[in-house]
Amino acid sequence: MRPYISFPQTMRGRVEQAKEKGWKEADAQRQLSALESLLADEFKQAYPLSDKTLAPVSNPHYYERLAAELHKPPTFRAWLKMFFHW
């Protein structure tokens, strides 16, 4: 959701911080398990959302438009707004 943050770069930073603080294998295993669960959509399957939640009466296409917007590459205007905060 933040186009200026790279997921791999963020994860490398977390690994470096963990090494500095003292690497605990059990913590690393829990984090890896959580990431694998997210990638496999386990939570989405375990806790399905109703159509009423996904399409609220007040704005039924909100989540569809949000997902479409997140998949589009950022525009030049969006990059300018990010750097100049207007």
C-alpha positions as CSV (number, residue, x, y, z in Angstrom):
1,M,0.0,0.0,0.0
2,R,3.0,2.2,0.3
3,P,4.7,2.5,-3.2
4,Y,7.9,3.8,-1.7
5,I,8.5,0.8,0.6
6,S,10.0,-2.3,-0.8
7,F,8.9,-5.5,0.9
8,P,12.2,-7.4,0.3
9,Q,14.2,-4.4,1.6
10,T,12.0,-4.1,4.7
11,M,12.5,-7.8,5.4
12,R,16.3,-7.5,5.0
13,G,16.2,-4.7,7.5
14,R,14.2,-6.8,10.0
15,V,16.7,-9.6,9.6
16,E,19.6,-7.3,10.2
17,Q,17.9,-5.9,13.4
18,A,17.2,-9.4,14.6
19,K,20.9,-10.4,14.1
20,E,22.0,-7.3,16.1
21,K,19.6,-8.1,19.0
22,G,20.4,-11.7,19.1
23,W,18.8,-14.1,16.7
24,K,16.2,-16.5,18.2
25,E,15.3,-19.3,15.9
26,A,11.9,-19.8,17.6
27,D,10.9,-16.2,16.8
28,A,12.1,-16.6,13.2
29,Q,10.0,-19.7,12.8
30,R,6.9,-18.0,14.1
31,Q,7.4,-15.1,11.7
32,L,8.0,-17.5,8.8
33,S,4.9,-19.4,9.7
34,A,2.8,-16.2,9.8
35,L,4.1,-15.1,6.4
36,E,3.3,-18.5,4.9
37,S,-0.2,-18.4,6.4
38,L,-0.8,-15.0,4.8
39,L,0.5,-16.2,1.4
40,A,-1.7,-19.2,1.5
41,D,-4.8,-17.1,2.4
42,E,-5.4,-19.3,5.4
43,F,-7.1,-16.5,7.4
44,K,-9.3,-15.6,4.5
45,Q,-10.5,-19.2,4.3
46,A,-10.8,-19.5,8.1
47,Y,-12.8,-16.3,8.5
48,P,-14.8,-15.7,5.4
49,L,-16.5,-12.3,5.0
50,S,-20.2,-12.1,4.0
51,D,-21.4,-10.3,0.9
52,K,-23.0,-7.8,3.2
53,T,-19.6,-6.9,4.6
54,L,-17.9,-6.8,1.2
55,A,-20.6,-4.7,-0.4
56,P,-22.1,-2.3,2.2
57,V,-25.3,-0.6,1.3
58,S,-23.8,2.8,1.7
59,N,-21.0,2.2,-0.9
60,P,-21.3,-1.2,-2.5
61,H,-18.4,-0.9,-4.9
62,Y,-15.9,0.5,-2.4
63,Y,-13.7,-2.5,-2.0
64,E,-13.7,-3.4,-5.7
65,R,-12.5,0.1,-6.5
66,L,-9.9,0.0,-3.7
67,A,-8.5,-3.3,-5.0
68,A,-8.4,-1.9,-8.6
69,E,-6.6,1.2,-7.4
70,L,-4.0,-0.8,-5.5
71,H,-3.2,-2.9,-8.5
72,K,-2.7,0.1,-10.8
73,P,0.8,1.6,-11.0
74,P,1.1,4.9,-9.2
75,T,0.7,8.0,-11.4
76,F,3.2,10.9,-11.6
77,R,0.8,13.0,-9.6
78,A,0.7,10.4,-6.8
79,W,4.5,10.5,-6.7
80,L,4.5,14.3,-6.5
81,K,2.0,14.2,-3.7
82,M,4.1,11.7,-1.8
83,F,7.2,13.9,-2.0
84,F,5.6,17.3,-1.6
85,H,2.6,16.4,0.7
86,W,-0.1,18.8,-0.5
